[in-house]
């Protein structure tokens, strides 16, 4: 049974940092395209960061502030978020995709507010 479990969310002040984790079980993340999505309140889910092989790509508004990384041995994906802004407030979701399989975690909430 595949599980993706996100953690690390919470309340953070503008300008602060948070690191999200996505612990995977039932699959090897080294075989998958791993991504982070987010869904701001009242808006559609959007792609934030993607890790494909040795390359990464980001939504324009988070470039230079967010970093996606993966620990294949630990089967965990991370999203380091720096210089957070109120518009980064959202539920953040981990996604694993490969060979027709598409798995999602339940999400972790990040609220950026003073």
C-alpha positions in Angstrom: 0.0 0.0 0.0 1.4 3.3 -1.1 1.4 6.2 1.4 2.8 9.7 1.2 2.7 11.5 4.5 3.5 15.2 4.7 4.6 17.0 7.8 6.2 20.3 8.9 3.4 22.7 8.3 2.2 25.3 10.7 2.0 29.0 11.4 5.0 31.1 10.4 5.6 34.8 10.3 6.2 36.6 7.0 9.9 36.3 6.1 10.2 33.1 8.0 11.2 29.6 6.9 9.6 26.2 7.0 10.8 22.8 5.8 8.1 20.3 4.7 8.8 16.6 4.5 7.0 13.9 2.5 7.8 10.4 3.8 6.9 7.7 1.3 6.2 4.0 1.9 5.1 1.3 -0.6 7.2 2.8 -3.4 10.7 3.9 -4.1 10.8 7.6 -4.8 13.9 7.1 -6.9 11.5 5.6 -9.5 9.1 8.5 -9.4 8.7 12.1 -10.4 8.2 13.8 -7.1 6.4 17.1 -6.8 4.9 19.5 -4.3 1.6 21.2 -5.0 -0.4 23.7 -3.0 -4.0 24.8 -2.8 -4.5 28.3 -1.4 -7.8 29.0 0.3 -10.6 29.3 -2.3 -8.3 28.5 -5.2 -7.3 25.6 -7.4 -4.4 23.3 -6.6 -1.2 24.4 -8.3 2.2 22.9 -9.0 5.0 24.5 -6.8 8.1 22.4 -7.4 9.0 19.3 -9.3 12.0 16.9 -9.0 12.7 14.8 -12.1 15.8 12.8 -12.1 18.6 15.3 -11.4 16.6 18.3 -12.4 14.2 20.6 -10.6 11.7 23.2 -11.7 9.6 25.8 -9.8 6.6 28.0 -10.1 7.8 31.4 -11.0 6.6 33.1 -7.8 8.6 30.7 -5.5 11.9 30.6 -7.6 14.8 31.6 -5.4 12.8 31.0 -2.2 11.8 27.3 -2.3 14.0 24.3 -2.8 12.8 20.8 -3.5 15.2 18.0 -2.6 15.0 14.2 -2.2 16.7 11.7 0.1 16.3 8.5 -2.0 17.9 6.3 0.8 15.4 7.7 3.3 12.6 7.7 0.8 11.7 11.2 1.7 11.2 14.4 -0.3 11.6 17.9 1.2 10.4 21.4 0.4 12.5 24.1 2.0 10.6 27.3 2.0 12.4 30.6 2.8 11.3 34.2 2.9 7.7 33.1 3.2 4.9 35.5 2.2 1.2 35.7 3.1 0.4 34.5 -0.4 2.2 31.3 0.3 -0.5 30.3 2.7 -2.0 27.1 1.5 -2.4 23.3 2.0 0.7 21.7 0.6 0.6 18.3 -1.0 3.2 15.7 -2.0 2.8 13.9 -5.3 4.5 10.9 -6.8 4.0 10.1 -10.5 5.3 7.4 -12.8 4.2 4.8 -15.3 0.5 5.7 -15.0 0.6 5.8 -11.2 -0.3 9.0 -9.5 -0.2 9.2 -5.7 -1.1 12.0 -3.3 -0.6 12.7 0.3 -3.3 14.2 2.5 -1.5 17.5 2.8 -0.1 19.8 5.4 -1.2 23.3 6.1 1.1 26.3 6.0 -0.2 29.6 7.2 2.0 32.7 6.8 0.7 35.5 9.0 1.9 38.0 11.6 
